[in-house]
Amino acid sequence: MKKRISISIVLLLVASMILSGCGGQGAQKAGPANPDGKKELKKFNIGYLASPGHVLYFVAKEKGYFEEEAWMPNCFCLRIPVKA
C-alpha cells in the first residue's frame, strides 16, 4: 500500500513538472506599438526612501533598463512623518 501511494505521488510530481514547462509557448512578443517603430512607454510611479537600499532604481534608470522594457517610471521620495 505504501509503495502504491509513493509511486502515485512521484507520478503526480513528474506530471506537474512536465505540464508547468509547457506554459511559456503561448507568450506574446512585444512588438512596436506605433507605426513609427517606437514602443509606447508605460508610465508608473516608484516611491523610494532616502536610504542606500533604494539606490537601485536610479542605477536601473541610468543604465537604460526601464527604456529597454518600454517603461517610464516617475521616481519620488516618500516622506515619513516624524513624531515629536
C-alpha distances in whole Angstrom, upper triangle without the diagonal:
4,5,5,6,9,10,11,13,14,16,17,19,20,21,23,25,26,27,29,31,32,34,37,39,40,42,46,49,51,54,58,58,62,64,66,63,62,59,60,59,56,58,56,57,56,56,57,58,60,58,57,54,55,57,54,55,59,58,56,59,61,59,59,55,56,58,56,53,56,56,59,58,60,60,61,61,60,62,60,63,64,64,68
4,5,5,6,9,10,11,12,14,15,17,18,20,21,23,24,26,27,29,31,32,36,37,39,41,44,47,49,53,56,57,61,63,64,61,60,57,58,57,54,56,54,54,53,54,54,55,57,55,54,50,52,54,51,53,56,55,53,56,58,56,56,52,53,56,53,51,54,53,56,55,58,57,59,59,57,59,58,60,61,62,65
4,5,5,6,9,10,11,12,14,15,17,18,20,21,23,24,26,27,29,31,34,36,38,39,43,46,48,51,55,56,60,61,63,60,59,56,57,56,54,56,54,55,53,54,54,55,58,55,54,51,52,54,51,52,56,54,52,56,58,55,55,52,52,55,52,50,53,53,56,55,58,57,59,59,58,60,59,61,62,63,67
4,6,5,6,9,10,11,12,14,15,16,18,20,21,22,24,26,28,29,33,34,36,38,41,44,47,50,53,54,58,60,61,58,58,55,55,55,53,54,53,54,53,54,54,55,58,56,55,51,52,54,51,52,56,54,52,55,58,55,55,51,52,54,51,49,52,52,55,54,57,57,58,59,57,60,59,61,62,63,67
4,5,5,6,9,10,11,12,14,15,17,19,20,21,22,25,26,28,31,33,34,36,40,42,45,48,52,52,56,58,60,56,56,53,53,52,50,52,50,51,49,50,51,52,55,52,52,48,49,51,48,49,53,52,50,53,55,53,52,49,49,52,49,47,50,49,52,52,54,54,55,55,54,56,55,58,59,60,63
4,5,5,6,9,10,11,12,14,15,17,18,20,21,23,25,27,30,31,33,35,39,41,44,47,50,51,55,57,58,55,54,51,52,51,49,50,49,49,48,49,49,50,53,50,49,46,47,49,46,47,51,49,47,50,53,50,50,47,47,50,47,45,48,48,51,50,53,52,54,54,53,55,54,57,58,59,62
4,5,5,6,9,10,11,12,14,15,17,18,20,21,23,25,28,30,32,34,37,40,42,46,49,50,54,56,57,54,53,50,51,51,49,50,49,50,49,50,50,52,54,52,51,47,48,50,47,48,51,50,48,51,53,50,50,46,47,49,47,44,47,48,51,50,53,53,55,55,54,57,56,58,60,61,64
4,5,5,6,9,10,10,12,14,15,16,18,20,22,23,27,28,30,32,35,38,41,44,47,48,52,54,55,52,52,49,49,49,47,48,47,48,47,48,49,50,53,51,50,46,47,49,46,47,50,49,47,50,52,50,49,45,46,48,45,43,46,46,49,49,51,51,53,54,52,55,54,57,58,59,63
4,5,5,6,9,10,11,12,14,15,16,19,21,22,25,27,29,30,34,36,39,42,46,46,50,52,54,50,50,47,47,46,44,46,44,45,44,45,45,47,50,47,46,43,44,46,43,44,47,46,44,47,49,47,46,43,43,45,43,41,43,43,47,46,48,48,50,50,49,52,51,53,55,56,59
4,5,5,6,9,10,11,12,14,15,17,19,21,24,25,28,29,33,35,38,41,44,45,49,51,52,49,49,46,46,46,44,46,44,45,44,45,45,47,49,47,46,42,43,45,42,43,46,45,43,46,48,45,45,41,42,44,42,39,43,43,46,45,48,48,50,50,49,52,51,54,55,57,60
4,5,5,6,9,10,11,12,14,16,17,19,22,23,26,27,31,34,36,40,43,44,48,50,51,48,48,45,46,45,43,45,44,45,44,46,46,48,51,49,47,44,44,46,43,44,47,46,43,46,48,46,45,41,42,44,41,39,42,42,46,46,48,48,51,51,50,53,52,55,57,58,62
4,5,5,6,9,10,10,12,14,16,17,21,22,24,26,29,32,34,38,41,42,46,48,49,46,46,43,43,43,40,42,41,42,41,43,44,45,48,46,45,42,42,44,41,41,45,44,41,44,46,44,43,40,40,42,39,37,40,40,43,43,46,46,48,48,47,50,49,52,54,55,59
4,5,5,6,9,10,11,13,15,16,19,21,23,24,28,30,33,36,40,40,44,46,48,44,44,41,41,41,39,41,39,40,39,41,41,43,45,43,42,38,39,41,38,39,42,41,38,41,43,41,40,37,37,40,37,35,38,38,41,41,43,43,45,46,45,48,47,50,52,53,57
4,5,5,6,9,10,11,13,15,18,19,22,23,27,29,32,35,39,40,43,45,47,43,43,40,41,41,39,41,40,41,40,42,43,44,47,45,43,40,40,42,39,39,42,41,38,41,43,41,40,37,38,39,36,34,37,38,41,41,44,44,46,47,47,50,49,52,54,56,59
4,5,5,6,8,10,11,13,16,17,20,22,25,28,31,34,37,38,42,44,45,42,42,39,40,40,38,40,39,41,40,42,43,45,47,46,44,41,41,43,39,40,43,42,39,41,44,41,40,37,37,39,36,34,37,37,41,41,44,44,46,47,47,50,49,52,54,56,59
4,5,5,6,9,10,11,14,16,18,20,23,26,28,32,35,36,40,42,43,40,40,36,37,37,35,37,36,37,36,38,39,41,44,42,41,37,38,39,36,36,40,38,36,38,41,38,38,34,34,36,33,31,34,34,37,37,40,41,43,44,43,46,46,49,50,52,56
4,6,5,6,9,11,13,15,17,19,22,24,27,30,34,35,39,40,42,38,38,35,36,36,34,36,35,36,35,37,38,40,43,41,39,36,36,37,34,35,38,36,34,36,39,36,35,32,32,34,31,29,32,33,36,36,39,39,42,43,42,45,45,48,50,52,55
4,6,5,7,10,12,13,16,17,21,23,26,29,33,34,38,39,41,38,37,35,36,36,34,37,36,38,37,39,40,42,45,43,42,38,38,39,36,36,39,38,35,38,40,37,36,32,33,35,32,30,32,33,37,37,41,41,44,45,44,48,48,51,53,55,58
4,5,5,7,10,12,13,15,19,22,25,28,31,32,36,37,39,36,36,33,34,34,32,35,34,36,36,38,39,41,44,43,41,38,38,39,36,35,39,37,34,37,39,37,35,32,32,34,31,28,31,32,35,36,39,40,42,43,43,46,46,49,52,53,57
4,5,6,9,11,13,14,18,20,23,26,29,30,34,36,37,34,34,31,31,31,29,32,31,33,32,34,35,38,40,39,38,34,34,35,32,32,35,34,31,33,36,33,32,28,29,31,28,25,28,29,32,32,35,36,38,40,39,43,43,46,48,50,54
4,6,7,9,12,13,16,18,21,24,28,29,33,34,36,32,32,29,31,31,29,32,31,33,33,35,36,38,41,39,38,34,34,35,31,32,35,33,30,32,35,32,31,27,28,29,26,24,27,28,32,32,36,36,39,40,40,44,44,47,49,52,55
4,6,6,9,11,14,17,20,23,26,27,31,33,34,31,31,28,30,30,29,32,31,34,33,36,37,40,43,41,40,36,36,37,33,33,36,35,31,33,36,33,32,28,29,30,27,24,27,28,32,33,36,37,40,42,41,45,45,49,51,53,57
4,6,7,8,12,15,17,20,24,25,28,30,32,29,29,26,27,27,25,28,28,30,30,33,34,37,40,39,37,34,33,34,31,30,33,32,29,31,33,31,29,26,26,27,24,22,24,25,29,29,33,34,36,38,38,42,42,46,48,50,54
4,6,6,9,11,14,17,21,22,26,27,29,26,26,23,24,24,23,26,26,29,29,32,33,36,38,37,36,33,32,32,29,28,31,30,26,28,31,28,26,23,23,24,21,19,21,22,26,27,31,32,35,37,37,41,41,45,47,50,53
4,6,9,11,14,17,20,22,25,26,28,25,25,23,25,25,25,28,28,31,31,34,36,39,41,40,39,36,35,35,32,31,33,32,29,30,33,30,28,25,25,25,22,20,22,24,28,29,33,34,37,40,40,44,45,48,51,53,57
4,6,9,13,15,19,19,23,24,26,23,24,21,22,23,23,26,26,29,30,33,35,38,41,40,39,36,35,35,32,31,33,32,29,30,32,30,28,25,24,25,22,19,21,23,27,28,32,33,36,39,39,43,44,47,50,52,56
4,7,9,12,16,17,20,22,24,21,21,18,19,20,19,22,23,26,27,30,32,35,38,37,36,33,31,32,28,27,29,29,25,26,29,26,24,21,21,21,18,16,17,19,23,24,28,30,33,35,36,39,41,44,47,49,53
4,6,9,12,13,17,18,20,17,17,15,16,17,17,21,22,25,26,30,32,35,37,37,36,33,31,32,28,27,29,28,25,25,28,26,23,20,19,19,16,14,15,17,21,23,27,29,32,35,35,39,41,44,47,50,53
4,6,10,11,15,16,18,14,15,12,14,16,16,20,21,25,26,29,31,34,36,36,35,32,30,30,27,25,27,26,23,23,25,23,20,18,17,16,14,12,13,16,19,22,25,28,31,34,35,39,40,44,47,50,53
4,7,8,12,14,15,12,11,9,11,12,13,16,18,22,23,27,28,32,34,34,33,31,28,28,25,23,24,24,20,20,22,21,17,15,14,13,11,9,10,13,16,19,22,25,28,31,32,36,38,42,44,47,51
4,6,9,10,12,8,9,7,10,12,14,18,20,24,25,29,31,34,36,37,36,33,31,30,27,25,26,26,22,22,24,22,18,17,16,14,12,11,11,14,17,20,24,26,30,33,35,38,41,44,47,50,53
4,6,7,8,5,6,5,8,11,13,17,20,23,25,29,31,34,36,37,36,34,31,30,28,25,26,26,22,21,23,22,18,17,16,13,12,12,10,14,16,19,22,25,29,32,34,38,40,43,47,50,53
4,7,8,7,7,5,6,9,11,15,18,22,24,28,30,34,36,37,36,34,31,31,28,25,26,27,23,22,24,23,19,19,16,14,14,13,10,13,15,19,21,25,28,31,33,36,39,42,45,48,51
4,5,6,6,6,7,11,13,16,20,23,26,29,32,35,37,38,38,36,33,32,30,27,28,28,25,23,25,24,20,20,18,16,16,15,12,15,16,20,22,26,29,33,34,38,41,44,47,50,53
4,5,7,9,11,14,17,20,24,27,29,33,35,39,40,42,41,40,36,36,33,30,31,31,28,26,27,26,23,23,21,18,18,18,16,19,20,24,26,29,32,36,38,41,44,47,50,54,56
4,6,9,10,14,17,20,23,26,29,32,34,38,39,40,39,38,35,34,32,29,29,29,26,24,25,24,21,21,20,16,17,17,15,18,19,22,25,28,31,35,37,40,43,46,49,53,55
4,7,9,12,16,19,22,25,27,31,33,36,37,38,37,36,33,32,29,27,27,27,24,22,23,22,18,19,18,14,14,14,12,16,17,21,24,27,30,34,36,39,42,45,48,52,55
4,6,9,12,15,19,22,24,27,29,33,34,35,34,33,30,28,26,23,23,23,20,19,20,19,15,16,14,11,11,12,9,12,14,17,20,23,26,30,32,36,39,42,45,48,51
4,6,9,12,16,19,21,24,26,30,32,33,32,30,27,26,24,21,22,22,19,17,19,18,14,14,12,9,10,9,6,9,11,15,18,21,24,28,30,33,36,39,42,45,48
4,7,9,13,16,19,22,25,28,30,32,31,30,26,26,24,21,21,22,19,17,19,19,15,15,12,10,11,10,7,8,10,13,16,19,22,26,28,31,34,37,40,43,46
4,6,10,13,15,19,21,25,26,28,28,26,23,22,20,17,18,19,16,14,16,17,13,13,9,8,10,8,5,5,6,9,12,15,18,22,24,27,30,33,36,39,42
4,7,10,13,16,19,23,25,26,26,24,21,21,19,16,17,19,16,14,17,18,14,13,10,10,12,9,6,5,6,8,11,14,17,20,22,25,28,31,34,37,40
4,7,10,13,16,20,22,24,24,23,19,20,18,15,16,18,15,13,17,18,15,14,10,11,14,11,9,6,5,6,7,11,13,17,18,22,24,27,31,34,37
4,7,10,13,17,19,21,22,20,17,18,16,13,15,17,15,13,17,18,16,14,11,13,15,13,11,8,7,5,6,9,11,14,15,19,21,24,27,30,33
4,6,10,13,16,18,19,18,14,15,15,11,13,16,14,13,17,18,17,16,12,15,17,15,14,10,9,6,5,6,8,11,11,15,17,20,24,27,30
4,6,10,13,14,15,14,10,12,11,8,10,13,12,11,15,17,16,14,12,15,17,15,15,12,10,6,6,5,6,9,9,13,15,19,22,25,28
4,7,10,12,14,13,9,11,12,10,12,15,14,14,17,19,19,18,15,18,21,19,19,15,14,10,8,6,5,6,6,9,12,15,18,21,24
4,7,8,10,9,6,8,10,8,10,13,14,13,16,18,19,18,16,19,21,20,21,17,16,12,11,7,6,5,6,9,11,15,17,20,23
4,6,9,8,6,9,11,11,12,15,16,16,18,20,21,20,19,23,25,24,24,21,19,15,14,10,9,6,6,8,9,12,14,17,20
4,7,9,7,8,12,12,12,14,16,16,18,20,22,21,21,24,26,25,26,23,21,17,16,12,10,7,8,9,10,13,14,18,20
4,5,6,7,10,12,12,14,16,17,18,20,22,21,21,24,26,26,27,23,22,19,18,14,13,10,11,12,12,16,16,20,22
4,5,6,8,11,11,12,14,16,16,18,20,19,20,23,24,24,26,23,22,19,19,15,15,13,14,16,16,19,20,23,25
4,6,7,9,11,11,13,15,16,17,19,18,18,22,23,22,24,21,21,18,18,14,15,13,14,16,16,20,20,24,26
4,5,6,8,10,11,12,14,15,17,16,16,19,20,20,21,18,17,14,14,11,11,10,11,14,15,19,20,23,26
4,5,6,6,9,10,11,13,15,14,15,18,19,19,21,18,17,14,14,11,12,11,13,16,18,21,22,26,28
4,5,5,6,8,10,10,12,11,12,15,16,16,18,16,15,13,14,12,14,14,16,19,20,24,25,29,31
4,6,5,6,9,10,11,10,9,13,14,14,15,12,12,9,10,8,11,12,14,17,19,23,25,28,31
4,5,5,6,9,10,10,10,13,15,15,16,14,12,10,11,8,11,12,15,18,20,24,26,29,32
4,5,5,6,9,9,10,13,14,15,16,15,14,13,14,12,15,16,18,21,23,27,28,32,34
4,6,5,6,5,7,10,10,11,13,11,12,11,13,12,15,16,19,22,24,28,30,33,36
4,6,5,6,6,8,10,11,12,10,9,8,10,10,13,15,18,21,24,28,30,33,36
4,5,8,9,10,12,14,14,13,12,12,13,13,16,17,21,24,26,30,31,35,37
4,6,8,9,10,12,14,13,13,14,16,15,19,20,23,26,29,32,34,38,40
4,5,5,6,9,10,10,10,11,14,15,18,20,23,27,29,33,35,39,41
4,5,5,7,9,9,10,11,14,14,18,20,23,26,28,32,34,38,41
4,5,5,6,5,6,8,11,12,16,18,21,24,27,30,33,36,39
4,5,5,6,7,9,13,14,18,21,24,27,30,33,36,39,42
4,6,8,10,12,16,17,21,24,26,30,32,36,38,42,44
4,6,9,11,15,16,20,23,25,28,31,34,37,40,43
4,7,10,13,16,19,23,24,28,31,34,37,40,43
4,6,10,12,16,19,21,24,27,30,33,36,39
4,7,10,13,16,19,22,25,28,31,34,37
4,6,10,13,15,18,21,24,27,31,34
4,6,10,12,16,19,22,25,28,31
4,7,10,13,16,19,22,25,28
4,6,9,13,16,19,22,25
4,6,10,13,15,19,21
4,6,10,13,16,19
4,6,9,13,15
4,6,10,13
4,6,9
4,6
4
